[in-house]
Amino acid sequence: MKNWIHWNYYQDVEVNCICWESFTVNTTVAWPVKVETCYRCHPVFNKEKVIKKVVKGRLEKFLEKQKKIDSMKK
């Protein structure tokens, strides 16, 4: 196998979530990773919604626009 075509693999890279949870993973990214949801705050994993988003994501912005459009149609 050619060694120069494969990505470097880094161990114990820190992952930070907006719910203040941090943990380590093995990945091809060398710097700390920031995520919006993790296994602690995602509703699928913990059966309730714990996270309070500080920043609105694309989906929230889209849904707000759709609500405005629907209200204007009525």
C-alpha positions in Angstrom: 0.0 0.0 0.0 1.1 3.6 -0.6 1.7 5.3 2.7 1.4 8.9 1.3 -2.2 8.6 0.2 -3.7 7.8 3.6 -4.9 10.3 6.1 -3.1 10.8 9.4 -5.0 9.2 12.3 -5.0 11.1 15.6 -5.9 9.7 19.0 -7.6 11.4 21.9 -8.9 14.5 20.0 -11.2 16.6 22.2 -14.8 17.1 21.2 -16.8 20.1 22.8 -20.5 20.4 22.6 -22.6 23.5 23.2 -24.2 21.7 26.3 -20.7 22.0 28.0 -20.0 18.2 27.5 -16.5 17.3 26.4 -15.1 13.9 25.5 -12.3 12.5 23.4 -12.4 10.5 20.1 -10.0 9.1 17.6 -10.3 10.9 14.3 -8.4 12.3 11.2 -8.7 15.9 12.5 -5.9 17.1 14.6 -7.5 20.1 16.4 -10.5 20.2 18.9 -13.9 19.7 17.3 -17.0 21.7 18.2 -20.4 20.1 17.8 -24.0 21.3 18.3 -25.4 18.0 19.7 -23.8 15.0 21.4 -24.9 11.8 23.0 -25.8 13.7 26.2 -28.1 16.4 24.8 -29.6 14.7 21.7 -33.2 13.7 22.3 -32.9 10.4 20.6 -30.3 9.2 23.2 -31.8 10.7 26.4 -35.5 10.7 25.6 -36.0 14.4 26.5 -34.8 17.7 25.2 -32.1 19.1 27.5 -30.3 21.4 25.2 -31.1 25.1 24.9 -29.5 26.4 21.8 -27.8 29.7 22.0 -27.3 30.0 18.2 -30.0 29.3 15.7 -29.1 26.8 13.0 -30.1 26.5 9.4 -33.2 24.4 10.2 -34.5 26.8 12.8 -34.1 29.8 10.4 -35.8 27.8 7.6 -38.8 26.9 9.8 -39.2 30.6 10.9 -39.3 31.7 7.3 -41.9 29.0 6.5 -44.0 30.2 9.5 -43.9 33.8 8.2 -44.8 32.7 4.7 -47.7 30.6 6.0 -49.0 33.4 8.2 -48.9 35.8 5.2 -50.9 33.4 3.0 -53.7 33.3 5.6 
